[in-house]
Amino acid sequence: MAASKMESGPEIAVPKPLDEAQVRFFVENGYLVVPDLMEAAELAELKADLVAVARGRYECENIEPVPVDMDDQEVLETILCIHQPHFISPIIEKYVRHPTICGILSQITAAHLPHWDGSVKCMQSMYFVKPPDFQGQAWHQDEIYIPTRDRSLIGAWIAVDDATVANGCLYVIPGSHKTGYLYPQRQHENPDEFDFAPESYGFDESAEVPVEVAAGTLVFFNGYLLHRSYKNRGDAYRRVLVNHYCNAWSLLPWSIEEDERPATADRRNVVPVAGADPYAWKGYKTPPKSVGLRHCKAIDAVRAARGEG
């Protein structure tokens, strides 16, 4: 039930683990690496829950339980990414709300805005499996897919495995978020390297830097930051849970419904994680018991090896 008109939600208190230099680095460069944030037990829990989601162990409208004689590797080896796993998994939702992660978010998400109060909400989770030989994603900016009103979209990228150049780590162009310009996109011509998503273009790619990190590291990046990843040329998975957040004061015009305008549209399938939700009076949409599954060109080789055509 919606709260009374214009009433904010309860205050969510979180720690403030960053120093001023780290906050300034994020504002200036558009990304921040925080090592050793996740403990070994937390990474083990995330790995086990990925299997649980993929095997259909949670109530889900579009994942059927798999045969018990199919091993975990067979279950995972055709999946590039699972979208919105926190819709069905309480474990993933727990990491969406992780206090230290959300504390960092309360310091940097909208640090470019002079009057921001540290309030943050989450609208998306994505669990990238990225088995060996699976493609990466070409240059893009996340704000193209998830628009905010104040350039506050931010990804919290949890390295569940070591992310290296060999297995397809992130590459970023530091400072490319500053102008607030969304570059045009086109279909790329390298399907062996990148998945089906279009590529952004019109900028100097020579400024890119690889972001190689150890498992347990968090990489935070602004929604306007240009980034990409290459194909996994290693011999193991490159698992990553990346959750997307924004300033709780920003409307979320993810889609436009009848009688709405872009200036007022606001999707309410969100999770408040820090500070207070100023729009709690609008209520919240109950998420569906479903997820999105993203495959890529490499699945053809997997199916051929199984004799599936």
Secondary structure as the mmCIF struct_conf table of DSSP 4:
data_model
#
loop_
_struct_conf.conf_type_id
_struct_conf.id
_struct_conf.beg_label_comp_id
_struct_conf.beg_label_asym_id
_struct_conf.beg_label_seq_id
_struct_conf.end_label_comp_id
_struct_conf.end_label_asym_id
_struct_conf.end_label_seq_id
HELX_LH_PP_P HELX_LH_PP_P1 ALA A 2 ALA A 3
BEND BEND1 SER A 4 SER A 4
TURN_TY1_P TURN_TY1_P1 LYS A 5 MET A 6
STRN STRN1 ILE A 12 ILE A 12
HELX_RH_AL_P HELX_RH_AL_P1 GLU A 20 ASN A 29
BEND BEND2 GLY A 30 GLY A 30
STRN STRN2 TYR A 31 VAL A 34
TURN_TY1_P TURN_TY1_P2 PRO A 35 ASP A 36
BEND BEND3 MET A 38 MET A 38
HELX_RH_AL_P HELX_RH_AL_P2 ALA A 40 ALA A 54
TURN_TY1_P TURN_TY1_P3 ARG A 55 GLY A 56
BEND BEND4 TYR A 58 TYR A 58
BEND BEND5 GLU A 61 ASN A 62
HELX_LH_PP_P HELX_LH_PP_P2 GLU A 64 PRO A 67
TURN_TY1_P TURN_TY1_P4 VAL A 68 ASP A 69
BEND BEND6 MET A 70 MET A 70
HELX_RH_AL_P HELX_RH_AL_P3 ASP A 72 LEU A 76
TURN_TY1_P TURN_TY1_P5 GLU A 77 THR A 78
BEND BEND7 LEU A 80 LEU A 80
STRN STRN3 CYS A 81 HIS A 83
HELX_RH_3T_P HELX_RH_3T_P1 PRO A 85 PHE A 87
TURN_TY1_P TURN_TY1_P6 ILE A 88 ILE A 88
HELX_RH_AL_P HELX_RH_AL_P4 PRO A 90 VAL A 96
TURN_TY1_P TURN_TY1_P7 ARG A 97 ARG A 97
HELX_RH_AL_P HELX_RH_AL_P5 PRO A 99 ILE A 108
TURN_TY1_P TURN_TY1_P8 THR A 109 HIS A 112
BEND BEND8 LEU A 113 LEU A 113
TURN_TY1_P TURN_TY1_P9 PRO A 114 HIS A 115
STRN STRN4 VAL A 120 PHE A 128
TURN_TY1_P TURN_TY1_P10 PRO A 132 ASP A 133
STRN STRN5 GLY A 136 GLY A 136
BEND BEND9 TRP A 139 TRP A 139
STRN STRN6 HIS A 140 HIS A 140
HELX_RH_3T_P HELX_RH_3T_P2 ASP A 142 ILE A 144
TURN_TY1_P TURN_TY1_P11 TYR A 145 TYR A 145
BEND BEND10 ILE A 146 ILE A 146
BEND BEND11 ARG A 149 ARG A 151
STRN STRN7 ILE A 154 ALA A 159
BEND BEND12 VAL A 160 ASP A 161
STRN STRN8 ALA A 163 ALA A 163
TURN_TY1_P TURN_TY1_P12 VAL A 165 GLY A 168
STRN STRN9 LEU A 170 VAL A 172
TURN_TY1_P TURN_TY1_P13 PRO A 174 THR A 179
STRN STRN10 GLN A 185 ARG A 186
BEND BEND13 GLU A 189 GLU A 189
TURN_TY1_P TURN_TY1_P14 PRO A 191 GLU A 193
STRN STRN11 PHE A 194 PHE A 194
BEND BEND14 PHE A 196 ALA A 197
STRN STRN12 GLU A 199 SER A 200
BEND BEND15 GLY A 202 PHE A 203
HELX_RH_3T_P HELX_RH_3T_P3 GLU A 205 ALA A 207
STRN STRN13 VAL A 209 VAL A 211
STRN STRN14 VAL A 213 VAL A 213
TURN_TY1_P TURN_TY1_P15 ALA A 215 GLY A 216
STRN STRN15 LEU A 218 ASN A 222
TURN_TY1_P TURN_TY1_P16 GLY A 223 TYR A 224
STRN STRN16 HIS A 227 SER A 229
BEND BEND16 GLY A 234 ALA A 236
STRN STRN17 VAL A 240 ASN A 247
TURN_TY1_P TURN_TY1_P17 ALA A 248 TRP A 249
BEND BEND17 SER A 250 SER A 250
BEND BEND18 TRP A 254 SER A 255
TURN_TY1_P TURN_TY1_P18 GLU A 258 ASP A 259
TURN_TY1_P TURN_TY1_P19 PRO A 262 THR A 264
STRN STRN18 VAL A 271 ALA A 274
STRN STRN19 GLY A 275 GLY A 275
TURN_TY1_P TURN_TY1_P20 PRO A 278 TYR A 279
HELX_RH_3T_P HELX_RH_3T_P4 ALA A 280 LYS A 282
HELX_LH_PP_P HELX_LH_PP_P3 LYS A 285 PRO A 288
BEND BEND19 LYS A 289 LYS A 289
STRN STRN20 GLY A 292 ARG A 294
TURN_TY1_P TURN_TY1_P21 LYS A 297 ALA A 298
HELX_RH_AL_P HELX_RH_AL_P6 ILE A 299 ARG A 306
TURN_TY1_P TURN_TY1_P22 GLY A 307 GLY A 307
#
